[in-house]
Amino acid sequence: MSTTINQEENIIQLDFSEEMKTSYRDYAMSVIIARALPDVRDGLKPVQRRILYACKELGLAPDKPHRKSARIVGDTMGKYHPHGDSSIYDALVHMAQEYSLAIPLIDGHGNFGSIDGDSAAAMRYTEARLSKGGALLLENLDKNLVDFIPNFDNSEKEPVVLPAMLPNLLINGTTGIAVGMATNIPTHNPAEVIDGVIATIDSPNITMEKLMSIIPGPDFPTGGIIVNKSDLMQIYSTGEGRIRIRGRVETEKGEYGRTNLIITEIPYTLSGNKTKLVESFTQLMRDKVFDEIYDVRDESSKEGIRIVIEVKKDRDAENLLNGLYKKTPLEDTYSVNLLAVKEQQPITFNLKSMILEFIDFQKELYTKEFTHLLNKSISRLEIVDGLIRATDVIDLIIEILRGSQSVKQAKECLTTGNITDIKFKSKESEKQAKTLDFTPAQADAILAMPLSRLVGLEILKLTTESDELKGKIEEYKEILSNEKSLLKQIKNRLRAYKKEFDEPRKTQITDEETVNYKEEVKIETVYVLVDKFGYTKSVDTATYSRTTPESLAEYKHIVCLNNDDKLCVFSAQGNMYQVKVSSIPKTKIKDKGVLMHNLCKLGDEDIIAVTSFETLFESQTVFITKKGYIKRVSGAEFMTNRLMIASTKLEENDEISSITLLTSSQVLSGDMKVIIYTDKKLSLGFMLEDVPEFKKTGRGVKAISLDSKDSIAFSTVLSIDEDIFVFDGQKYSAKRVRTRSRGAKGQKASL
C-alpha cells in the first residue's frame, strides 16, 4: 500500500510497508543501544551513565554533602536524558541499594526502599551523592580518556562511555529488556573478578576451566546457595543458561518439642521482594497445602534476614523443607544472558570474552592516561626549565621589563630577542637581550613569576622538580613503548581496588540433588464438573450437596471420585487422556474453572465421556462409532502411566459416537440391550451379549448396516427393564425400538 503527497507540484511516493520496516528497525535499535542494554566497557546503561555524570558535574563526591535526589534527577533529565523522571529516579534508587548491587554506585541518604519490597520515598525527600564505587568509575574523566558528544539539544557535552577502571559489568551485573532481546547478567564477587582479570592479563590463552577456578560463579548480595554447579561451565561458555538458587535455611529447636526452619538468606530473584516469599509460606499454611506448618514469622531486622517457620511436633521438617523448595520461591531460577553492546551492536559474550573486552578497554584508557601525563610532564618541564634559566639572567629580565612599554613587547623580547623600542642601561644588556630565546610558555611563566621565586630555597625546589619530571617522562615513555609495563600498571591499580572492595563470598556454590518431596495428601471425595464448553473444576461433597439440580444441569459430565484418583477423559477422536484430580482447581460452584485442554493435551477434540480411573478399571467399556462399529473392552486395558493413549482403532473419517461403562455383573446378566439411532432416522436394538470383547487396539464389529451417507446420531446401552432413554434433551420410549440381530439394517424410527 502506498500514499501520494502533493507538495508544490512535487509528488512523493511512500511505500507503507518499507516505512514501517525502517521505522521499527530504527526504534528497535534506539531502545537496544540508547536505553536497555549496557556497554560492555563500563557496564552501564545510558541512564545510569548520565546519572553518575550529572553527580560528577554537581560536585557530589563521596566526601561532599548529599544533595536532594530531585536535583540530580532534574539535572540528568534536563541536560542529558530527556525521558521520564520516574524512570531516572528508579535507576538512581537501584544503584543505591546494597541488596541489588555488589558495589553500590550511589550513596543514598533516606528511604531508598528495602529488601522486603517497600518502595523508595519520593525524590523530594531523599538525598544522594556518589559512592566510592561510583566515583571510581568517573576517575580521570578530566584526562581526555574518553570521547564526549553533544547532548540531545547540543547545549551540553556528555561522555560516550565512562573511564571505568573497575570491571563493573561483571561485578554489579545488570538487567534490561530491549526489543526482541534481553540481558540478565548476575553480580559477582569483586575480588574474584579482579583476580580473574589479572589472570587473563598474565595468560591471554587461559582456559575456561582455569578461569572458573578463580571466578566459580555468581556472588549475589543476598547470598543464597547455587545448587547446579555442574551447569555453570556450560552457562559461562555460551553466555546463556539457568541458575538454580535456594535460600539458606538452618534448623533449630523450638518450643514444646517443635522444630524451627530459619531462613537467613533468600534467592537473589527475590531481592527487593522478600514479602512475596513470606506470603507464599502463609498462603500454603492457610490453604493447608503443608499441614506440617504450625506458624510463620518474619523476625528480620537490621542485623539480617530471619524468617521462622515452626514445624509441628513429630513432623518431618526435612520433607517440609523439600516441599518449600518445590512449591515456593525459596528455590528459584535465575536466567543468565550475557548480552551487552559493543560498537553499537548487541552481542552475547561468554565469561572470557567479556573479560578480554574489559582488558582491551583498559589498554586504551591507560595508554591515553599515560600519554596525557607524558604531555603534561613535558609541558611542565618546559616551564620549570625556563624558570630555572630565568633566575640566571633575572637582572636582565627586570631591565627588559622596566624598559618595555607593554607586556607584549617584553614577551617578544624574551622569545625572539627583539629589543626594538626597549630602553637598556648598557650596550652589554642590549647585546645579551638579543640572544634570548625562551618559548612562549616559558615567557608567560616568567612574566607571571612572583619575586618570592628568587629565594634560594625556591630555586632549589625548581631544580628538584626538574629532576623529578625528567624521571617521570622517562617512566611514561617506557610504559607507552612497552606493553608489559602498561599491563603492569593495570594490574597494580586493580590490586589496589581489590584491597578496597575485598569482601568474602556470600553465595555458596554446590551441586544438590533434585528435591524429593513426599506430599502427604488428605484423601477426600470430590466431584469433578465439566460443562459443555470444557470448563472443569472440582468441588467438595458439602458444596455439591447444597447445589440445586437446576444448577447441576448445566454440566455435561459429573464424576464422583477421590482426590488421589485420576480423571480419564475420552475424546471423539479415539484418545484417552489422564488428569490428576489434585491438579484440577478446587473452587466454589459459581467459579468457572479451567479449560480441559489446559489440564491435558486435549486440543480441539470433543469430549465423549469422563470417568475416574478406579471406575474405569473395574468396568466393561462399550464403544460405538459413527460408522456403526461396536466393541466391548475390559477397563484393565487402559491401565497406563502415560498421559495420553489411543483408546480404540478408528477407520478414516470415523469417530466415537458413545462410550458406556458397565459393571461385569451387568454384562454377564444377559439382560442389557443396545439402542442405535441414525441421521436418516433409522433405529435398531440388539442384545449386548451379541457384542464380542476386543482389545483397545481393535476396531470392533458392525453394529448396524448403514447407507454410505448415513451415520449414527445416537447410541446407548440399557437394561431390558428400562423403558425410557434421553436423546438430545428429549425422552423417548425404548420399547418402540425394534430388537433384531446385531449388524441388521435399521427400521424407520417411531420413537
C-alpha positions in Angstrom: 0.0 0.0 0.0 1.3 3.5 -0.8 0.3 7.1 -0.5 0.9 10.1 -2.6 1.6 13.6 -1.2 1.4 16.6 -3.4 3.6 19.5 -2.1 4.1 22.4 -4.5 3.7 20.1 -7.5 6.3 17.6 -6.1 4.9 14.1 -5.8 6.4 11.9 -3.1 5.6 8.2 -3.2 5.9 6.4 0.1 5.6 2.6 0.5 4.0 2.0 3.8 5.5 -1.5 4.4 9.0 -0.1 3.8 8.4 2.8 6.0 7.1 0.6 8.8 10.2 -1.7 8.5 12.6 1.2 8.6 10.8 3.0 11.4 10.5 -0.2 13.5 14.2 -1.0 12.9 15.2 2.5 14.0 13.0 2.2 17.0 14.4 -1.2 18.0 18.0 -0.1 17.7 17.3 3.1 19.6 15.9 1.0 22.5 18.7 -1.5 22.3 21.6 0.9 22.2 20.3 4.1 23.9 18.2 2.7 26.7 18.0 -1.0 27.6 21.4 -2.7 27.2 24.7 -1.9 28.9 28.0 -1.0 27.2 30.5 -3.9 27.6 33.2 -1.4 28.5 31.8 0.4 31.6 28.9 -1.9 32.3 26.4 0.9 32.4 23.2 1.7 30.6 22.8 5.2 29.2 20.6 6.4 32.1 23.0 5.1 34.7 26.0 6.7 33.0 24.1 10.0 32.8 23.1 10.0 36.4 26.7 9.4 37.5 28.0 12.1 35.2 25.3 14.6 36.5 26.5 13.8 40.1 30.1 14.5 39.0 29.1 17.8 37.4 27.2 18.7 40.6 30.4 18.0 42.7 28.7 15.2 44.6 31.9 13.4 45.5 31.8 10.8 48.3 33.4 13.3 50.8 30.9 16.1 49.9 27.4 16.6 51.4 24.4 14.8 50.0 22.1 16.7 47.6 18.4 16.2 47.0 17.7 13.4 44.6 15.2 15.6 42.8 18.1 17.9 41.9 20.1 15.1 40.5 17.1 13.7 38.5 16.3 17.2 37.3 19.9 17.8 36.0 20.0 14.4 34.4 16.7 14.8 32.6 17.2 18.4 31.6 20.8 18.1 30.4 21.4 14.5 29.3 18.4 12.1 29.4 15.1 13.6 28.1 12.8 10.8 29.4 10.5 10.4 32.4 11.7 11.5 35.8 10.3 8.3 37.4 12.5 6.1 35.3 15.6 8.1 36.1 14.8 8.1 39.8 14.2 4.3 39.7 17.6 3.8 38.1 19.2 6.1 40.8 17.4 4.1 43.6 18.6 0.8 42.1 22.2 2.0 42.1 22.0 2.9 45.8 20.6 -0.5 47.0 23.1 -2.7 48.7 20.9 -5.8 48.2 20.8 -5.2 44.4 24.5 -4.4 43.6 27.8 -5.9 44.8 29.3 -2.4 44.8 26.6 0.4 45.1 27.4 3.3 42.8 25.2 5.8 44.7 25.4 6.7 48.4 21.8 7.3 49.3 20.6 9.2 52.4 17.0 8.5 53.4 14.4 5.8 52.4 15.7 4.0 49.3 13.4 1.0 49.6 14.0 -2.3 51.4 14.7 -5.9 50.7 11.1 -6.6 51.8 9.7 -4.8 48.8 9.0 -1.4 50.3 9.3 1.3 47.6 11.7 4.3 48.0 10.4 7.6 49.3 9.7 10.4 46.8 12.7 12.0 45.2 12.0 15.3 47.0 12.6 13.6 50.4 15.7 11.5 49.7 19.3 12.7 49.1 22.2 11.2 47.3 25.8 11.5 46.2 28.4 9.4 44.5 29.6 6.3 46.4 33.3 5.3 46.4 32.5 2.8 43.6 30.6 5.3 41.6 33.3 8.0 41.9 35.9 5.4 40.8 34.1 4.9 37.5 34.4 8.6 36.9 38.1 8.8 37.9 40.4 10.5 35.4 37.5 11.8 33.4 39.4 15.1 33.0 42.4 13.4 31.4 40.8 13.1 27.9 40.5 9.3 28.3 37.0 9.1 26.6 35.2 10.9 23.9 32.5 13.5 24.6 29.5 14.0 22.3 26.8 16.7 22.2 23.7 16.0 24.3 20.2 15.8 22.8 19.9 19.6 22.2 23.6 20.4 21.6 23.7 22.6 24.7 26.0 20.3 26.8 28.6 17.6 26.3 28.4 14.1 27.8 30.8 11.2 27.8 30.2 8.3 25.3 31.5 5.9 28.0 32.9 6.4 31.5 36.6 5.7 32.0 35.8 2.7 34.2 38.9 1.1 35.5 36.9 -1.4 37.5 35.1 -4.4 35.8 31.7 -3.0 36.7 29.7 -5.1 34.3 30.7 -8.4 35.8 30.8 -7.1 39.4 27.4 -5.4 39.5 25.7 -7.2 36.6 22.6 -5.7 35.0 19.1 -6.5 33.8 17.4 -5.0 30.7 14.6 -5.8 28.3 15.0 -4.5 24.7 13.1 -5.2 21.5 13.4 -8.9 20.7 16.2 -9.4 23.2 17.1 -9.1 26.9 20.1 -9.1 29.1 20.5 -10.7 32.5 24.0 -10.6 33.9 24.4 -11.7 37.6 26.5 -10.0 40.2 30.0 -11.4 41.1 32.5 -11.1 43.9 34.7 -8.0 43.2 37.9 -9.7 44.4 37.3 -12.8 42.3 36.5 -10.8 39.2 39.7 -8.7 39.7 41.8 -11.9 40.2 40.2 -13.3 37.0 41.1 -10.2 35.0 44.7 -10.2 36.3 45.0 -14.0 35.5 43.7 -13.3 31.9 46.2 -10.4 31.5 49.0 -12.8 32.6 47.7 -15.6 30.3 45.5 -14.4 27.4 45.0 -18.0 26.4 43.7 -19.0 29.8 41.2 -21.9 29.6 37.6 -21.6 30.9 38.4 -24.3 33.5 41.2 -22.2 34.9 39.3 -19.0 34.7 36.3 -20.6 36.5 38.5 -21.9 39.2 39.1 -18.2 40.0 35.6 -16.9 39.3 33.5 -20.0 40.2 30.1 -18.3 39.5 27.8 -15.5 40.6 28.0 -14.0 44.1 24.7 -12.4 44.9 24.3 -9.6 47.5 21.5 -11.6 49.1 23.7 -14.7 49.5 21.9 -18.0 49.0 23.1 -21.3 47.6 23.5 -22.1 43.9 22.6 -25.8 43.6 23.5 -26.6 39.9 27.3 -26.1 39.9 27.8 -28.6 37.1 25.8 -26.4 34.8 27.9 -23.2 35.3 30.7 -24.2 32.9 28.1 -24.5 30.1 26.4 -21.3 31.1 29.7 -19.2 31.2 31.0 -20.8 28.0 27.9 -20.0 26.0 26.7 -16.8 27.8 23.2 -18.3 28.3 21.6 -20.7 30.8 19.6 -21.1 34.0 21.0 -21.0 37.5 19.0 -22.6 40.3 19.4 -20.7 43.6 18.0 -21.5 47.0 17.7 -19.6 50.2 19.9 -20.6 53.1 18.0 -22.5 55.8 19.1 -23.5 59.2 17.4 -25.8 61.7 17.0 -25.1 65.4 14.9 -26.5 68.2 11.7 -24.6 69.1 9.3 -24.6 72.0 7.2 -27.5 73.0 9.2 -30.1 71.0 8.7 -28.2 67.7 11.4 -27.7 65.1 12.1 -24.3 63.6 13.3 -23.7 60.0 15.2 -20.4 60.0 15.7 -18.7 56.6 18.7 -16.4 56.8 19.4 -15.7 53.1 16.9 -15.5 50.2 17.4 -16.1 46.5 18.6 -13.0 44.5 15.4 -13.2 42.4 13.5 -12.1 45.5 15.8 -9.1 46.2 13.5 -6.2 46.9 10.5 -8.6 47.2 11.1 -10.7 50.4 7.5 -10.2 51.4 6.4 -12.3 48.5 8.3 -15.3 50.0 6.8 -14.9 53.4 3.3 -14.5 51.8 3.8 -17.7 49.8 4.5 -19.6 53.1 1.5 -18.2 54.9 -0.8 -18.8 51.9 0.3 -22.5 51.8 -0.4 -22.8 55.5 -3.8 -21.2 55.2 -4.7 -23.5 52.3 -3.5 -26.5 54.3 -1.2 -27.5 51.5 1.5 -28.0 54.1 -0.2 -29.5 57.2 3.3 -29.6 58.9 3.5 -25.8 59.4 2.5 -24.5 62.8 3.3 -20.9 62.3 5.3 -18.5 60.1 7.0 -15.3 61.4 9.3 -12.7 59.8 11.8 -11.7 62.5 14.1 -9.8 60.1 15.9 -6.7 61.4 18.9 -4.5 60.7 21.1 -7.4 61.8 19.9 -9.5 58.8 17.1 -11.7 57.5 15.4 -14.2 59.8 12.2 -15.9 58.6 10.9 -18.5 61.1 8.8 -21.5 60.0 7.6 -23.5 63.0 7.1 -27.2 62.2 4.6 -29.2 64.2 5.8 -31.7 66.8 6.8 -35.1 65.4 6.5 -33.9 61.8 9.2 -34.4 59.1 11.0 -31.0 58.9 13.3 -32.1 56.1 10.4 -33.3 54.0 8.6 -29.9 54.6 11.8 -28.1 53.5 11.9 -30.1 50.3 8.3 -29.2 49.7 9.0 -25.5 50.3 11.8 -25.7 47.7 9.4 -27.3 45.3 6.3 -25.1 45.7 7.6 -21.7 46.8 10.2 -19.2 45.5 12.6 -20.5 48.3 14.2 -22.2 45.3 14.1 -20.1 42.2 15.6 -19.9 38.7 17.9 -17.1 37.5 18.1 -16.9 33.7 21.6 -15.8 32.6 22.1 -13.9 29.3 25.4 -12.2 29.0 24.2 -9.7 26.4 25.9 -6.2 26.1 26.6 -3.6 23.5 30.0 -3.4 21.6 30.5 -0.8 18.9 26.8 -0.1 18.7 25.9 -3.8 18.2 24.3 -6.2 20.8 26.5 -9.2 21.3 26.2 -12.3 23.6 29.5 -12.7 25.4 31.0 -15.6 27.4 32.9 -15.0 30.6 36.3 -14.9 29.0 35.4 -12.7 26.0 33.7 -10.2 28.4 37.0 -10.0 30.5 39.0 -9.6 27.3 36.8 -6.7 26.2 37.5 -5.1 29.6 41.2 -5.6 29.2 41.3 -4.1 25.7 39.4 -1.1 27.1 41.9 -0.8 30.0 44.8 -0.8 27.5 43.1 2.1 25.6 42.4 4.0 28.8 45.8 3.6 30.3 47.5 4.5 27.0 45.6 7.7 26.9 46.2 8.4 30.6 50.0 8.0 30.3 50.0 9.9 27.1 48.2 12.7 28.9 50.6 12.5 31.9 53.6 12.5 29.5 52.4 15.6 27.6 51.6 17.3 30.9 55.1 16.5 32.3 56.8 17.7 29.2 54.9 20.9 29.3 55.7 21.4 33.0 59.4 20.6 32.4 59.5 23.2 29.7 58.2 25.8 32.2 60.4 24.7 35.1 63.5 24.7 32.9 62.5 28.2 31.7 62.1 29.5 35.3 65.5 28.0 36.3 67.1 29.6 33.3 65.4 32.9 34.1 66.9 33.0 37.6 70.4 33.1 36.0 69.5 36.2 34.0 67.0 37.7 36.3 68.6 41.1 36.4 68.4 41.3 32.5 64.8 40.3 32.6 64.0 43.0 35.2 65.8 45.5 33.0 63.8 44.4 30.0 60.5 44.8 31.9 61.4 48.2 33.1 62.5 49.4 29.7 59.4 47.9 27.9 56.3 49.9 27.1 54.0 46.8 27.3 53.9 43.2 28.4 53.6 42.1 24.8 56.8 44.0 23.9 58.6 42.4 26.9 57.4 38.9 25.9 58.5 39.4 22.3 62.0 40.3 23.5 62.1 37.2 25.7 61.1 34.8 22.9 62.7 36.4 19.8 65.4 38.7 21.2 63.7 41.8 19.6 64.8 44.8 21.5 63.1 47.5 19.4 62.0 50.5 21.5 63.2 48.9 24.7 65.5 51.1 26.8 68.5 49.4 28.4 71.1 50.8 30.8 74.0 49.4 28.9 75.1 48.1 25.5 76.1 44.9 27.2 72.4 44.4 28.3 71.2 45.1 24.7 73.6 42.6 23.3 72.6 39.9 25.9 68.9 40.6 25.3 69.3 39.8 21.6 70.3 36.2 22.4 67.2 35.4 24.5 65.0 32.5 23.0 62.5 31.4 25.7 59.5 29.6 24.4 56.1 31.4 24.6 55.0 29.2 27.5 58.3 29.9 29.4 57.9 33.6 28.7 54.4 33.6 30.1 55.6 31.8 33.2 58.5 34.2 33.7 56.3 37.2 33.3 53.9 35.8 35.9 56.6 34.7 38.3 56.4 36.2 41.7 59.5 37.7 43.3 59.4 35.0 46.0 60.7 32.6 43.4 64.1 34.3 43.6 64.6 32.9 47.1 67.4 30.4 47.1 65.1 27.6 48.5 62.5 28.2 45.8 65.3 27.9 43.1 66.3 24.6 44.7 62.7 23.3 44.6 62.6 24.1 40.9 65.8 22.2 40.3 64.4 19.2 42.3 61.1 19.4 40.3 63.0 19.4 37.1 64.8 16.2 38.0 61.6 14.5 39.1 59.8 15.5 35.9 62.7 14.1 33.8 62.4 10.8 35.7 58.6 10.7 35.2 59.0 11.4 31.5 61.4 8.5 31.1 59.0 6.3 33.1 56.0 7.3 31.0 57.8 6.8 27.7 58.9 3.3 28.8 55.3 2.4 29.8 53.9 3.6 26.5 56.6 1.8 24.5 56.4 -1.5 26.4 53.0 -3.3 26.7 54.3 -5.4 29.6 54.9 -2.2 31.6 51.5 -0.9 30.6 49.8 -4.1 31.8 51.8 -4.0 35.0 50.3 -0.6 35.7 46.8 -2.0 35.1 47.4 -4.9 37.4 48.8 -2.7 40.2 45.8 -0.5 40.1 43.4 -3.4 40.1 45.2 -4.9 43.1 44.6 -1.6 44.9 40.9 -1.7 44.0 40.8 -5.3 45.3 42.0 -4.2 48.7 39.4 -1.5 48.8 36.4 -3.7 47.8 37.6 -7.2 49.1 34.7 -9.0 50.8 34.2 -12.7 51.5 31.9 -14.6 49.1 28.2 -14.5 50.1 26.8 -17.1 47.7 27.7 -20.8 48.2 28.1 -22.9 45.0 27.4 -26.6 45.1 25.7 -29.5 43.4 22.5 -30.6 45.1 20.2 -33.5 44.2 16.7 -32.6 43.0 14.4 -32.3 45.9 12.5 -35.4 46.7 9.3 -34.2 48.4 6.8 -36.8 49.6 3.5 -35.0 49.5 1.0 -36.0 52.2 -2.4 -35.8 50.6 -5.5 -36.0 52.7 -7.9 -38.4 50.9 -11.3 -37.0 50.4 -14.2 -37.4 48.0 -14.8 -34.6 45.4 -17.0 -34.1 42.4 -15.5 -33.1 39.1 -17.8 -30.9 37.0 -17.3 -30.4 33.2 -19.6 -28.1 31.3 -20.4 -28.2 27.6 -17.6 -25.8 26.8 -15.0 -28.0 28.5 -14.5 -25.8 31.6 -13.6 -28.1 34.5 -13.5 -27.7 38.3 -13.8 -29.8 41.4 -16.0 -29.2 44.5 -16.2 -30.9 47.8 -19.2 -33.1 48.8 -20.7 -30.4 51.0 -20.7 -27.9 48.2 -22.1 -30.5 45.8 -24.9 -31.4 48.2 -26.0 -27.8 48.5 -26.2 -27.2 44.8 -29.6 -27.3 43.2 -30.5 -29.8 40.4 -31.1 -26.8 38.0 -27.5 -25.6 38.5 -26.1 -29.1 38.1 -28.0 -29.5 34.8 -25.5 -27.0 33.3 -22.7 -29.6 33.5 -22.4 -32.2 30.8 -20.2 -34.6 32.8 -20.2 -35.1 36.6 -17.9 -37.6 38.2 -17.6 -38.5 41.9 -14.1 -39.7 42.9 -11.3 -39.4 45.4 -8.8 -36.6 45.1 -5.9 -39.1 44.8 -7.5 -40.7 41.7 -7.1 -39.9 38.1 -9.7 -38.5 35.8 -10.0 -40.3 32.4 -11.2 -38.2 29.5 -12.3 -40.0 26.3 -12.4 -37.9 23.1 -14.4 -38.5 19.9 -11.2 -38.9 18.0 -10.4 -42.1 19.9 -7.9 -40.9 22.5 -7.9 -41.2 26.3 -6.3 -38.6 28.5 -5.4 -38.9 32.2 -5.6 -35.9 34.6 -4.6 -36.0 38.2 -7.6 -34.9 40.3 -5.2 -32.9 42.5 -4.3 -30.7 39.5 -7.9 -29.8 38.9 -8.7 -26.5 40.7 -10.9 -26.8 43.7 -13.4 -23.9 43.5 -16.8 -22.6 44.5 -19.7 -23.8 42.5 -20.1 -20.3 40.9 -16.5 -20.2 39.7 -15.8 -21.0 36.0 -12.9 -23.4 36.4 -10.2 -24.0 33.7 -10.5 -25.4 30.2 -9.8 -29.2 30.0 -7.2 -28.6 27.3 -5.2 -26.6 29.9 -5.1 -29.7 32.1 -4.1 -32.2 29.4 -3.2 -32.2 25.7 -6.8 -32.5 24.6 -6.6 -29.7 21.9 -9.7 -29.3 19.8 -11.0 -32.8 20.3 -14.6 -33.3 21.5 -15.2 -34.9 24.9 -17.3 -38.0 24.7 -17.0 -39.5 28.2 -15.4 -38.6 31.6 -14.9 -41.1 34.4 -12.5 -42.0 37.2 -9.7 -44.5 36.6 -10.9 -46.6 39.6 -14.4 -46.9 38.0 -12.9 -47.5 34.5 -10.6 -50.2 35.7 -13.4 -52.2 37.2 -15.8 -51.7 34.2 -16.6 -53.1 30.8 -16.5 -50.3 28.3 -18.8 -50.3 25.2 -17.5 -48.3 22.2 -19.9 -47.4 19.3 -18.6 -45.3 16.4 -20.3 -43.0 13.9 -19.8 -45.6 11.1 -21.5 -48.3 13.1 -18.7 -50.3 14.7 -19.2 -51.6 18.2 -17.0 -53.5 20.7 -16.6 -54.3 24.4 -13.2 -53.6 26.1 -12.1 -54.5 29.6 -11.2 -51.5 31.8 -7.9 -53.1 32.7 -6.8 -52.5 29.1 -6.5 -48.8 30.0 -4.0 -49.1 32.9 -1.0 -46.9 31.9 1.2 -44.2 33.3 1.1 -42.3 30.0 -0.9 -39.1 30.0 -2.5 -40.0 26.6 -3.2 -43.3 24.8 -5.3 -44.4 21.9 -8.5 -45.9 23.3 -9.7 -47.6 20.1 -8.9 -48.1 16.5 -10.9 -45.9 14.1 -11.4 -46.1 10.3 -10.6 -43.0 8.3 -13.1 -40.1 8.9 -14.7 -42.2 11.7 -15.2 -41.1 15.3 -16.7 -42.3 18.5 -20.4 -41.8 18.9 -20.8 -43.0 22.5 -18.9 -44.8 25.3 -20.8 -46.6 28.0 -19.3 -48.0 31.2 -21.0 -51.2 32.6 -20.2 -53.4 35.6 -19.1 -57.0 35.0 -22.4 -58.2 36.6 -24.4 -56.1 34.1 -22.6 -57.6 31.2 -22.9 -61.1 32.4 -26.6 -60.8 33.3 -27.6 -61.1 29.7 -30.5 -58.5 30.1 -28.7 -55.5 28.5 -29.5 -54.2 25.1 -28.0 -51.7 22.7 -30.1 -49.0 21.1 -28.9 -47.1 17.9 -30.5 -44.2 16.1 -29.1 -42.8 12.8 -29.1 -39.5 11.0 -31.7 -40.9 8.5 -34.0 -41.7 11.4 -33.5 -45.4 11.4 -33.3 -47.3 14.7 -32.1 -50.7 15.8 -31.9 -52.6 19.0 -30.0 -55.8 19.8 -28.7 -57.6 22.9 -25.4 -56.6 24.4 -24.3 -60.3 24.7 -24.1 -60.4 20.9 -21.2 -57.9 21.1 -17.7 -59.5 21.3 -14.9 -58.3 23.6 -11.8 -56.8 21.9 -8.5 -55.3 22.9 -8.4 -51.5 23.0 -6.4 -51.6 19.7 -9.3 -53.5 17.9 -11.8 -51.8 15.6 -14.8 -53.8 16.6 -17.7 -55.4 14.6 -20.6 -54.0 12.7 -23.4 -52.9 14.9 -25.8 -51.8 12.1 -25.7 -51.8 8.3 -25.7 -48.2 7.1 -26.1 -46.5 3.8 -22.9 -44.7 2.6 -24.4 -41.3 3.5 -25.8 -42.3 6.9 -24.1 -42.3 10.3 -25.1 -43.0 13.9 -26.6 -40.0 15.6 -27.2 -41.6 19.0 -26.5 -44.8 20.8 -26.8 -46.1 24.3 -26.9 -49.3 26.4 -30.0 -50.0 28.6 -31.4 -52.7 30.7 -34.3 -54.6 29.1 -36.4 -53.3 32.0 -35.7 -49.7 31.2 -38.5 -48.1 29.2 -37.2 -44.5 28.8 -33.9 -43.0 27.4 -33.0 -39.4 26.8 -31.7 -38.2 23.4 -31.0 -34.6 22.6 -32.8 -33.4 25.7 -36.0 -35.3 24.9 -37.4 -38.5 26.5 -38.1 -41.5 24.2 -39.6 -45.0 24.7 -37.1 -47.8 24.4 -39.9 -50.3 23.8 -40.7 -48.6 20.4 -37.2 -49.6 19.1 -37.5 -53.0 17.4 -34.9 -55.6 18.6 -33.2 -57.5 15.8 -29.8 -59.2 15.4 -26.6 -57.1 15.5 -25.5 -55.9 12.1 -29.0 -55.8 10.6 -30.5 -52.8 8.8 -32.3 -50.3 10.9 -36.1 -49.8 10.8 -37.9 -46.5 10.4 -37.8 -45.0 13.8 -41.1 -44.5 15.7 -39.5 -43.2 18.9 
